């Protein structure tokens, strides 16, 4: 099977992408797109939140946004193999983020809070985190969104650990 290394724009105009899609799983993930590397640790809380939200819906507009966040630009003329390798790296990175969040932000269920209706706050998503941290640090929720994602994650993890210790002490 001979695969021509076409441009991204050409790939998205193909009526059948099966040949290219079938090799995707065999490509090595690479953190490089058009000579640029993503420094994931420098991404803001809002940027990572957007990535997590749209990563499962790879429309061309979402892909452009993902690449603008990760690599600060998008090139329709980039080659499809490089695109697929970098996209595979992005998927792996977002999966890693989810696993890290599950590990660091896991806490025991407080049934009193559940009975009081804490699950009703789920509809507000990341706004809950932003409001909570904004109140703690005397800033606006918008400012929290601009903080580095990794810093927000560590602050959240510290808060959950501290709450668990306090809960254990009160028993």
matplotlib code that plots the C-alpha trace (Angstrom):
import matplotlib.pyplot as plt

x = [0.0, 1.5, 0.5, 1.2, 2.1, -0.5, -1.3, -3.8, -6.1, -6.0, -6.7, -9.9, -11.1, -10.8, -14.1, -12.5, -9.7, -9.7, -6.1, -4.7, -6.9, -5.9, -2.2, -2.9, -2.7, 0.8, 2.3, 4.6, 3.2, 5.4, 5.3, 6.1, 4.1, 5.6, 8.9, 7.1, 6.8, 4.1, 5.2, 2.1, 3.1, 2.7, -0.9, -3.5, -6.4, -8.9, -6.8, -6.7, -10.4, -11.1, -8.9, -10.6, -14.0, -13.4, -10.9, -13.5, -15.1, -12.4, -14.1, -11.8, -12.7, -12.0, -8.7, -7.7, -8.5, -6.6, -3.5, -3.7, -3.7, -1.0, 1.3, 0.1, -0.8, -2.4, -1.2, -3.6, -0.6, 1.2, 1.7, -0.9, 1.6, 3.1, -0.4, -1.4, 1.7, 1.2, -2.5, -1.7, 0.6, -2.2, -4.7, -2.1, -1.5, -5.2, -5.7, -2.8, -4.4, -7.6, -5.8, -3.7, -6.9, -8.6, -5.7, -5.0, -8.5, -10.1, -11.8, -14.1, -17.8, -19.3, -22.8, -24.0, -23.0, -24.6, -27.9, -27.7, -27.5, -23.9, -24.3, -26.5, -23.3, -22.0, -23.9, -21.5, -18.4, -15.1, -16.7, -17.0, -13.2, -12.7, -15.1, -13.8, -10.2, -11.1, -12.7, -9.7, -7.1, -9.1, -9.1, -11.7, -12.7, -11.4, -7.9, -8.0, -8.6, -5.4, -3.3, -1.2, -3.2, -0.6, -0.7, -4.5, -4.3, -1.8, -3.8, -6.9, -5.1, -3.7, -7.2, -8.7, -5.8, -6.3, -10.0, -9.5, -7.1, -9.5, -12.3, -10.1, -9.2, -12.8, -13.7]
y = [0.0, 3.3, 6.3, 9.7, 12.3, 14.9, 18.2, 18.5, 20.5, 17.7, 15.1, 16.9, 17.2, 13.5, 11.6, 8.5, 8.8, 5.1, 4.5, 7.4, 6.6, 3.0, 3.8, 6.3, 3.7, 2.6, 6.1, 7.2, 10.2, 13.2, 16.6, 18.5, 20.2, 22.3, 22.7, 23.8, 21.9, 22.4, 23.2, 21.7, 23.0, 26.6, 26.1, 27.9, 26.4, 27.7, 26.4, 22.8, 23.0, 23.8, 21.0, 18.5, 19.7, 19.5, 16.8, 14.1, 16.1, 16.4, 18.8, 21.0, 24.0, 22.2, 20.9, 24.4, 25.6, 22.6, 23.4, 27.1, 26.3, 23.7, 25.0, 28.6, 28.2, 26.0, 25.3, 23.7, 23.1, 21.0, 17.4, 14.9, 12.4, 15.1, 16.2, 12.7, 12.1, 15.4, 14.7, 11.3, 13.0, 15.5, 12.7, 10.9, 14.1, 14.8, 11.2, 11.6, 14.8, 13.0, 10.1, 12.6, 14.5, 11.3, 10.3, 13.7, 15.0, 11.8, 12.2, 10.2, 10.9, 13.1, 11.7, 14.8, 17.0, 14.6, 14.7, 18.5, 18.6, 19.2, 17.3, 20.2, 22.1, 19.7, 21.7, 24.6, 22.5, 24.2, 27.4, 25.8, 25.5, 29.0, 30.5, 28.5, 29.5, 33.1, 33.4, 31.8, 34.0, 37.3, 37.4, 37.0, 33.6, 35.0, 35.4, 31.8, 30.7, 32.4, 30.6, 27.7, 24.5, 22.6, 25.2, 25.0, 21.2, 21.3, 23.8, 21.6, 18.5, 20.2, 21.4, 17.9, 16.4, 19.0, 18.5, 14.7, 15.2, 17.5, 15.0, 12.2, 14.4, 15.1, 11.4]
z = [0.0, -1.1, 0.9, -0.5, 2.0, 1.1, 2.8, 5.7, 3.4, 0.8, 3.5, 4.6, 1.1, 0.4, 0.1, 1.6, 4.2, 5.1, 3.8, 6.0, 9.0, 8.9, 9.5, 12.3, 15.0, 13.8, 13.8, 16.5, 18.5, 18.2, 19.9, 16.8, 14.2, 11.4, 13.4, 16.6, 19.9, 22.5, 26.1, 27.7, 31.2, 29.9, 28.9, 30.9, 32.9, 30.3, 27.4, 28.8, 29.7, 26.0, 24.8, 27.1, 25.9, 22.1, 21.7, 21.2, 18.3, 15.7, 13.3, 11.1, 13.2, 16.5, 15.1, 14.1, 17.6, 19.2, 17.1, 17.8, 21.5, 21.4, 18.7, 18.4, 14.8, 12.1, 8.6, 6.1, 4.0, 6.6, 5.7, 6.9, 8.4, 10.6, 11.5, 12.5, 14.5, 16.4, 16.8, 18.3, 20.8, 21.7, 22.2, 24.5, 26.4, 27.0, 28.1, 30.5, 31.9, 32.6, 34.3, 36.4, 37.4, 38.4, 40.5, 42.1, 42.5, 43.8, 47.2, 49.4, 48.8, 51.5, 51.7, 53.6, 50.8, 48.3, 50.3, 50.4, 46.6, 45.8, 42.5, 41.3, 40.9, 38.2, 35.5, 36.0, 35.2, 35.6, 36.7, 40.1, 40.3, 39.1, 41.5, 44.4, 43.7, 42.9, 46.4, 48.1, 46.4, 46.0, 42.2, 39.5, 38.0, 34.7, 36.2, 37.4, 33.9, 32.8, 35.5, 34.3, 34.3, 36.3, 39.1, 39.3, 39.4, 42.2, 44.2, 43.8, 44.8, 47.9, 48.8, 48.5, 50.5, 53.2, 53.4, 53.7, 56.6, 58.3, 57.8, 59.2, 62.2, 63.0, 63.2]

ax = plt.figure().add_subplot(projection="3d")
ax.plot(x, y, z, "-o")
ax.set_aspect("equal")
plt.show()
